[in-house]
Amino acid sequence: MDLPGRLAEETVDLLRHMIRNECVNDGTPESGHEVRNCDLLTGFLEGPGVEVQTWEPFPGRASLVARIEGSDPTAPRVCWMGHTDVVPVSPEGWSRDPFAAELVDGEVWGRGAVDMLNLTSSMAVAFRHLVRTGFRPRGDLIYFAVADEEAGGRRGAGWFSEHEYDAIAADYVLTESGGLPIGAAEPPHLTLTVAEKGLAWRRLEIHGTPGHGSMPYRADNAVIKAAEVVRRLSAYRPAAYVDDMWKGQVGAMALDPEIRAALVDPGRVWEGLERIEDPATAKRLHACTHTTFSPNLVQGGIKTNVIPDRVVLEVDIRTVPGDGPEEIDAHLREALGDLADDVTVTAIHDDRHTCSEVGTPMWDTLAELATEAYRGVQLLPTMTTGGTDARFYRAHGAVAYGAGLFSRRCTYEHFANRFHGHDERIDVDSLALTTGLWLGVAERFWDHAGHAG
């Protein structure tokens, strides 16, 4: 078997093992069990020529850092970062067992196949190949397999950022959410994530007055108030955010020209969204242009015959550039109106929008490698609507990109819909392309960096 074929086979095998480890992170401290994937990767990578260290700052929430030491301590350091946890599943919505990691018609099925065990495994395979062939980069090459990304990173990259940053410090970071073909033209544009929306989760405590359930007339029922709070949040329409990056993304998409014109006009974005027939596309484009409010968790009530005086609602809020804590408070007051005084708001997460510059030596390297895979392709800088651990690196001044190299079988639309969705899967061709991308980065980046310097 040729080298690309063998490495692709290794990536498929490692990915399937990682899926089967069921490192499901539901946000509670005792979930995740990322130590399973950490132990798997430790055994996979350990050997002569590589330094492997693990940390377990919280029980079961283990992360791994592997390093090939560079020959020049002044050269830029590169980190390949992949998380090892996955989100929970609703098995009844799946066509196949979400943790069986079946290989069917050239696709690996399972929770984490897209988000993001595909990249975590391909990075590990490329890294081990470099170690075994005696590769010596000019700057340090780091492989970081990190826990807890799916719950905001407090037990993973966020913890390292605060307590052990020297162990993971890098000048350039490659992680999830990029490398996807977009548009119907040939060659397509290829997305590269350079920015992400802010993360501003909020806990809303809705207050009422307890009473007997047999007398609901004019009762101050916190559940009824909470229902209205949810309705108002769902109906709320903050102003649209449009910038040059968004205009470039819209220009690359296969959309009706009139819809495209509306989507880049701040006053007409909603009009454009309403004209998009595909619900999955519409919700994704809405998220790219608005601060969003998604009420996703409700807890309340103590007994069937007791009118509740307290309901807790957790809201996933993702912010566009310019919206920070004060703006979020203002959004909530406007959305809730006269109910605002009956709601106590507590911050769960507060991370602002982050962005990395383009035109760097890493950007040039990725552009060169992408062109070889898709002749004539252009990289398209994009902002992801979800959060990633890249924000922790950007806070330390690093350039961080969401990268990868996916086949035409894995479109931008398919990829987005499979994130946290049913029937998550990735094709083997994409695994092979992405494994090759990491090897190309290792072989060429420091040449680009040297030319830039």
Secondary structure as UniProt FT lines:
FT   HELIX           3..20
FT   TURN            29..30
FT   HELIX           35..45
FT   TURN            48..49
FT   STRAND          51..55
FT   TURN            59..60
FT   STRAND          63..68
FT   TURN            73..74
FT   STRAND          78..83
FT   HELIX           91..93
FT   TURN            98..99
FT   STRAND          103..104
FT   TURN            105..106
FT   STRAND          107..109
FT   TURN            111..116
FT   HELIX           117..132
FT   TURN            133..134
FT   STRAND          141..146
FT   HELIX           149..151
FT   TURN            154..156
FT   HELIX           157..163
FT   HELIX           165..168
FT   STRAND          172..175
FT   STRAND          181..182
FT   STRAND          189..196
FT   STRAND          198..199
FT   STRAND          202..207
FT   STRAND          211..212
FT   TURN            213..214
FT   TURN            217..218
FT   HELIX           222..235
FT   HELIX           244..252
FT   HELIX           257..263
FT   TURN            266..268
FT   HELIX           269..274
FT   HELIX           279..289
FT   STRAND          292..300
FT   TURN            304..305
FT   STRAND          306..307
FT   STRAND          310..319
FT   TURN            321..322
FT   HELIX           325..336
FT   HELIX           337..342
FT   STRAND          343..347
FT   STRAND          354..355
FT   HELIX           361..373
FT   TURN            375..376
FT   STRAND          378..384
FT   HELIX           390..395
FT   TURN            396..397
FT   STRAND          399..402
FT   TURN            408..409
FT   HELIX           412..418
FT   TURN            419..420
FT   STRAND          425..427
FT   HELIX           428..452
//
